[in-house]
Amino acid sequence: MARRCVVTGKGTTAGNNVSHSHKKDRRIWKVNVITKKIFLEDENRWVRVKISTRALRTLRKKGLKNAIKDHGGDIKAIEPKKYIGVGSAVAAKVSSAK
């Protein structure tokens, strides 16, 4: 999975290391991203998100949904997952057990 913040959208960037003699070597900068469980009070559920430590400070002030909206992120990243086909798999397992 990509190293990307759900709130700010920050990701890995690339550039050059420039020495004193101006020799350039390619390098990357990685974002400080952690996986965090956050409780959504209005939906009464826990959400596991990958968030940068900088954005984590913003969450303490604004909350998860407001922070995502302010930074122009996609709110679908925290929607509950729909498990397609799980019901039919469970039904098939139950019917074969009988």
WOMOJO-V43559 format. One record per run of one state. SS is the DSSP state (~ for helix, > for strand, _ for the rest). FROM is the first residue (numbers start at 0). LEN is the number of residues. If there is no record, write none. Layout:
ss | from | len
SS | FROM | LEN
SS | FROM | LEN
This chain:
ss | from | len
_ | 0 | 12
> | 12 | 6
_ | 18 | 5
> | 23 | 6
_ | 29 | 3
> | 32 | 8
_ | 40 | 4
> | 44 | 8
~ | 52 | 10
_ | 62 | 1
~ | 63 | 7
_ | 70 | 4
~ | 74 | 4
_ | 78 | 7
~ | 85 | 12
_ | 97 | 1
